[in-house]
Amino acid sequence: MRVVHWIALVLVIVGALNWGMIGFFQIDVIASIFGGQAAAISRIIYALVGLAGIWCFSLFKFLACCDIKKGK
């Protein structure tokens, strides 16, 4: 798997965990760490997580390719 896929996957997991914390406990971890939702670094991280989510759509193609090769 390419490095870009791993980075995208890690960012998507970070985003999912952050959304879980927001949903269950009303705590935005990214905003808490980096000074609020309007802080530039928080917005950059949110944007990177969003781009990683879009990039992960390409993983569907990768997974489908692997399933075909295994005969499933």
N, C-alpha and C positions, 0 to 999 in steps of 0.2 A: 504494500500500500504506500502511496506517495506521501511525502511529508505534509503536503498541503491538506490531504485528506485527514491526517491525524490532527493537525492544528484546527481544522474546521470541526472535527468531532469533539475535541476538547472544549472549544468555544461554545458549541451547541449544548454540551453537558453543563457547562458553567451557567449558561442562560436558563436551562431547564431547572437547575437547582435554585437559581435566583427567583424564578417565577414560582417555584414550589414554596419557597420561603415567604414570598409576597402573599400567595394564596392561603397558606396555612397560618402564618404568624404575623402578617402585615409588616414584614421587615424586608426592605430592599437592601440586600447586602452590598451590592455594587455602589449604590448611592451612599450608604453608611461609611464605606471604606474611603471613597474618593470625594466626599464633600457635597453630596446632594445630586439630584437628578440633572440639574442644570449645569453642573461643573463640566468643563470641557473634557476631562479624562473619562468621566462617566458616560458622556454622550459618545465618545469614541469607542468605548467598550461596548455600549449598546449597539452601535452601528456595526462593529466587527462581529458581534454575535448574530445580528441580522444577516449580514453577508455570508457568514458561515452556514447559517440555515439554508440560504439559497444554494450555496455550494454543495451542501449535503444532498441535494436532489440528484447530483451526479452519482452518488453512492448507490442509488436505486439501480442504475444501469450496471454498476459493478457487481452488485449482489445478484441481479438477474443473470448476468454473464456467468457467474460462479455456479449458480444453480443448474444452468444448462450444461455446463461442462461436467458436473457430477451426475448428470442423468436424472435429475429430479424435476 
